[in-house]
Amino acid sequence: MMKRIAALALVCALVLPLAACGKKGAPKAPGPDDKITYPQTYPAPD
C-alpha cells in the first residue's frame, strides 16, 4: 500500500509541472498585423 502511495506522489510530482506550463489560447504573432512575416511560404522544390 505504501508503494502505491509513493508511486502516485511521484507521478503527480512529475506530471503537474508539465500541465502548469501550458499556454492558454490561440498563438498570436507579436507586433502589428501588417508586419508579420510568418508563417512563411517557401518555393516548391524542383
C-alpha positions in Angstrom: 0.0 0.0 0.0 2.8 2.4 0.8 4.5 1.7 -2.5 1.3 2.7 -4.4 1.1 6.0 -2.4 4.7 6.7 -3.1 4.3 5.9 -6.8 1.2 8.1 -7.1 3.0 11.0 -5.3 6.0 10.6 -7.7 3.7 10.6 -10.8 1.9 13.7 -9.6 5.2 15.4 -8.9 6.4 14.8 -12.4 3.1 15.5 -14.3 1.7 18.5 -12.6 4.6 20.9 -13.5 4.2 20.0 -17.1 0.5 20.8 -17.0 1.2 24.1 -15.3 3.4 25.4 -18.1 0.9 25.1 -20.9 -0.1 28.3 -22.7 -3.8 29.1 -23.0 -5.5 30.4 -26.0 -4.5 30.5 -29.7 -1.0 31.7 -30.5 -0.7 35.2 -31.8 2.3 36.7 -33.5 3.9 39.7 -31.9 3.7 43.1 -33.5 1.2 44.7 -35.8 -0.6 42.5 -38.3 0.9 44.2 -41.4 4.5 43.5 -40.3 4.1 39.8 -39.5 6.4 37.7 -41.7 5.5 34.2 -40.6 4.4 31.5 -41.3 6.4 31.9 -44.5 5.7 30.0 -47.6 8.7 28.5 -49.3 9.0 27.8 -53.0 8.4 24.2 -54.1 11.5 22.1 -54.7 12.4 21.4 -58.3 
